[in-house]
């Protein structure tokens, strides 16, 4: 099994309601066992270490699935832009632009959306 497939499967499993219920049950079992361990340092270390390890691994899992989803969305949007006759083909390769060029392009599109004839005088409405 490829890493991406494993991450996708694990992400699907982690997001299920039953997984959340299992996590809640484990925390309740840990809390109930406190008196048996006399609330000592080892008892606290069990939950601290467990949650730290799970959190550390989940960061990489979430990042992998977000990167994959982001790539999929970009490909779909690129196809929609390519298929549209009136779309500007220049927006297909925005990933290669630097931040300043992206801000300028964003100003142009804000001006188009707001019906503003001069992109330098258009400022987005304040919320």
Secondary structure as UniProt FT lines:
FT   HELIX           3..14
FT   HELIX           17..32
FT   TURN            33..39
FT   HELIX           41..83
FT   TURN            85..86
FT   HELIX           89..96
FT   HELIX           99..114
FT   TURN            119..121
//
